[in-house]
Amino acid sequence: MKDGIHPTYTKEAAITCACGKNYTVGSTSEKIAIELCSNCHPFYTGKQKIVDSARRVEKFQARTEQTGTSLTHADKLAKKAERAQKKADKKAKEAEV
């Protein structure tokens, strides 16, 4: 490695969030200011707001409510296997003819 071209590494760099939470990490910068952290981010706090001007989310939720139940992963795999079996049966039938 060449000498003098790498930034200095600070073992205790201070990260300050807009909410007031402070973290200490290793970084090449001594101070870092961030807007969101796990303490105040809406995804982690459960206060997530969805901005939907085209009503796409509402339309999707309405469609999923109309179907009644959503399929689990096992249900999807079973359905996929059923389709594959039907396709194999159809090919076998065509091969006989």
N, C-alpha and C positions, 0 to 999 in steps of 0.2 A: 504494500500500500504506500502511496505517496504521502510524504509529510506536509502538513500545512494546508491541505485542501479540504479536510473534513471539518464539519461544524463541531463545536464543543458539546459534549453530552452532559446534561444536568440530571443527576439522579433524583432530585426532588424538585420537579417543576410544579408550579401551582396552577391548577385549572380552576377557574371560577365560573360558575353558571349564573345566568341572569336571575335565577330563583334564590341565589345566595349560598348554594351548596358549594363546598370547596373539596377538591380532590388533590392528591399528590401522586404524581407518576414520573417516570423517567422520560425525558424528551430533549430535543436540541434547542427548544425555546424555554426561557425561564418562566414566562407567564403566558397563559392561554385563556382567552375569554370565550365562552360558548353560550349559546342561547338556550339550548335544551339539554337536559341530562335525564337519566333514568328516574330521578326524583320528581321531575316536573313534566316529563313527556306524556302527552295524552294517552298514548298506547299503553304505557306501563301503569298509569294512574287509573285507567278505566273511564276516563272522562273524554273519550274520543268523540270528536264532532266531524260529521261528514258534510262537506259542502257540495251540494248537488243541485246545480241550477237547471239541469236538463231532466231532472226527475228519474235518472237512470237507476239509482239505488231503489227508489220507491217502486218502480216498475218491476225490477228484479225480485224484490221482496214479495210483491203481489203475485207474481208468477209462481214463486216457490210455495206460497201459502195455498194456491189453488191446487197444487199437486198433492197436498195433504202430508205426505211423509217424504223425507229425503232418504236417499239410498245410502247405506253404509258401504264401506270399502268391500266387505265380504259380499254384499249384495251385487255390487258392480262386477266383482270377479266372477260370481256365479252367472250373471247375465252374459258376460263376455264368453265364458266357457260354453254356455248354451248356444250362443250365436256361432261359435267355432264348430260345435258339433253339428248344427244344422247345415253349415256350409260344407263340412266333410261328407255328410250324408248325401247332400245334393250332388257333389262331385262323384261320389261312388255310384249313385243312380245314373248319372250321365255316362259314366264309364261302362256300365252294363249295356247300355243301349247301343 
